[in-house]
Amino acid sequence: MDQPVGAEAENKLIAILKVLSESSEPLGSITIARRLESDGVFLSQRTVRYHLKIADERGYTQPAGHDGRMITPEGRQEVREALAPQQLGFVRDKLELLAYLTTFDPVRRTGQLAVNTSIIFRDQFQRAMSTMKDAFKAGFCVSELVATANEGEKLGSVVIPEGKIGFATVCGASINGVLLKAGVPTEFRFGGVLEIKNLAARRFVALTEYAGTSTDPSEQFIQAKMTSVGQAARTGSGKILAAFRTIPAPARGVVEEKLALLKEAGIGGIYALGNTSEPICQIPVALNRVGVVQLGGLNPVAAAVEAGIEVENFAESGLMDFEQLHSFWQL
């Protein structure tokens, strides 16, 4: 059955917005039409211009001189919401892809790491950094290595909007990427909120399966204000972001060796490593597998949100060279 004209027009608009969302530069109708064609969508330049006019009227795009159009934050949100039904399991697929693409060598300390990108208003940036100090000091992060970017620049695949500063943190998928290169596959199970007491992991009080979501669980839990990272950093007890993975039990020795090398390179993030086939943090583990609790890379950012600072987060936003990262304490 053919789609109604309205639905067909909306699909064309979303396809155009998706192309713009993947670009760090303004795009004109000719370039957009060519990129759509490479994705199997055939629209004339005239049709692209028509839909761009609609996008402008709705606030999804904005003109950028003779160079074409740039997508707005409202446009990015529309793309995410429109494509959500098609992306169940998208987060798991993205984690697996980032792990595969990670090329970091902890011995040579070269290569690319997976990162998260957070966007903060320029006038709130210094306060945000101050509120993150306790979380970094307590080690509630994958790494103290971070990066910043000004408006118009790019962190991972995210272009920083006008009036804001980008802040990149190392994503836990980097660890799984290093393990994968060592021949150890990781099963990505879920992201959640982990309750800790006296710095010891107790249980997950909320969780979202990666296979059933199109939005990263950390983003969801931060937005819902379900964490108390700042409190946990100050007192040793609270609720922090964490992820649950499993690895093959025979690979434990290799995993411990690689984790030690990663730690020497400034990358930690493993909060608890279980025993073969035994539950960890009240989560059952399959036969001949080992449960792993990894810290969420966005924990420091969650502390800033808890303090009332507005932050837009893009978990697993892409890859960055190790050389582009520097210590949080240098900011």
Sequence and secondary structure as in RCSB ss.txt:
>XXXX:A:sequence
MDQPVGAEAENKLIAILKVLSESSEPLGSITIARRLESDGVFLSQRTVRYHLKIADERGYTQPAGHDGRMITPEG
RQEVREALAPQQLGFVRDKLELLAYLTTFDPVRRTGQLAVNTSIIFRDQFQRAMSTMKDAFKAGFCVSELVATAN
EGEKLGSVVIPEGKIGFATVCGASINGVLLKAGVPTEFRFGGVLEIKNLAARRFVALTEYAGTSTDPSEQFIQAK
MTSVGQAARTGSGKILAAFRTIPAPARGVVEEKLALLKEAGIGGIYALGNTSEPICQIPVALNRVGVVQLGGLNP
VAAAVEAGIEVENFAESGLMDFEQLHSFWQL
>XXXX:A:secstr
    HHHHHHHHHHHHHHHHHT SS B HHHHHHHHHHTT    HHHHHHHHHHHHHHTSEEE GGG EEE HHH
HHHHHHHHGGGGTTHHHHHHHHHHHH   BTTTTBSEEEEEEEEEEGGGHHHHHHHHHHHHHHT SSBSEEEEE 
TT EETTEE  TTEEEEEEE THHHHHHHHHTT   EEEEEEEEEEETTEEEEEEEEEEGGG SS HHHHHHHTT
   HHHHHHHS EEEEEEEEEEEGGGHHHHHHHHHHHHHTTB  EEEE  TT  BTTB   TTEEEEEEE TTHH
HHHHHHTT  EEEEEEEEEEEGGG EEGGG 
